[in-house]
């Protein structure tokens, strides 16, 4: 069940490589312009970001290449690392140690095991119900009541954002999506060449609807990640070029109304243009992209607020220029569960 | 001794993975010259993590000084301490006059090796640094050529706090500061205060 046999996915990967290649070219060109009006620090930051995107892209591509299992494991690893960063910056007390141990070594792996076995009814409540009840009880048993509610809430929030929300991204791979032919019927009038190749694609995969469905799922996840990342990129560009009015100056000067509009507008446009790779009609793709980019922005804003409260700029030092893992995936964390639920609503299981 | 080399590399990798340690060198570079790394002590993992955060060619010449009573318990710890990271085990309980720990340390490192010491003498549970024990002063006095490198270990006490045996894999940070020496005729109390301040200062950088 390899994903690389899917020509649409290859097209998508090709498009991403082209995009990254062009961006790298621009970055290198700007770096060589010694007398440009641009701030060299901004150019350096831009280049570092692109380098980190290459890295993320390579990791994602490797996971797709090796299939569903590898993708789930990759996201599990990301969750684990993000949780480390989150808890590191969250003041906990010695009495929380045992509770934290179970958070890291029981709830996080278990969540991804349940995703792997596609137990929606379990993984959708494991953390909001069972971990939610377990954490305060375990901390109370340890007998330290100082700032009790605060500590409990912080650990719960960390688990929800870093593990629960993020696990909905690989869960997309297990959704039962209607085969592409029925999706194409809903579409008003797509380019005929696309329809033809899609039909031949279905015919060529002898394994039938479930197999082409799995390939669709890989594309769905790819579409999701791509739109979130492009939303981030558009936000960064819009903010750098046009940013004037900060939304909440006390939280971040880099989150501006102009950036938000560019991110949501261009992100939605971009996602709509990618409709051919998804099981959605173009209207649905537009709606989904709007939701994804808006949620992505909300995620970035929330994480900025947390970071500001803790008095730090970035969560970690893993990828140069990108802060930590959590700085990269904050928008994915917020957009994933919403995108998952909306897709589930469109394609009843 | 190939398997010791392999074990060293593996152990250092595991220690870095569990502690998620990022290493910062501030006004100081990794070097094979003889040094005494002195750090704050908050967790059993301190010596191991500090040791593993050094580049491998420096690490092979660096020996942690550790408490005999702790590292001689069981069979894993003595194996790790004596065979793998080649620790200098010091008896905290029966200090003999003719064999002071400082002399033992200096004899053990000869003219090539470096040491890792924790001058607080015990694991500290509070947030403030405790007073330094005088061993560091006597080391500096008997071997004025040794570079004394302050090291600050941050957050490791949350990875493995006192009395716990299961680690929580949070991220920690090891900061190496600029080397210092004993000034001519500097009194003991003054020197120890300065050394303590050098470690404390790294926390804020």
Boltz contact constraints between the chains, C-beta under 6 A:
constraints:
  - contact:
      token1: [A, 84]
      token2: [B, 20]
      max_distance: 6.0
  - contact:
      token1: [A, 84]
      token2: [B, 169]
      max_distance: 6.0
  - contact:
      token1: [A, 84]
      token2: [B, 170]
      max_distance: 6.0
  - contact:
      token1: [A, 84]
      token2: [B, 171]
      max_distance: 6.0
  - contact:
      token1: [A, 87]
      token2: [B, 170]
      max_distance: 6.0
  - contact:
      token1: [A, 88]
      token2: [B, 170]
      max_distance: 6.0
  - contact:
      token1: [A, 88]
      token2: [B, 171]
      max_distance: 6.0
  - contact:
      token1: [A, 94]
      token2: [B, 161]
      max_distance: 6.0
  - contact:
      token1: [A, 97]
      token2: [B, 161]
      max_distance: 6.0
  - contact:
      token1: [A, 97]
      token2: [B, 164]
      max_distance: 6.0
  - contact:
      token1: [A, 100]
      token2: [B, 168]
      max_distance: 6.0
  - contact:
      token1: [A, 101]
      token2: [B, 166]
      max_distance: 6.0
  - contact:
      token1: [A, 101]
      token2: [B, 168]
      max_distance: 6.0
  - contact:
      token1: [A, 104]
      token2: [B, 168]
      max_distance: 6.0
  - contact:
      token1: [A, 317]
      token2: [B, 22]
      max_distance: 6.0
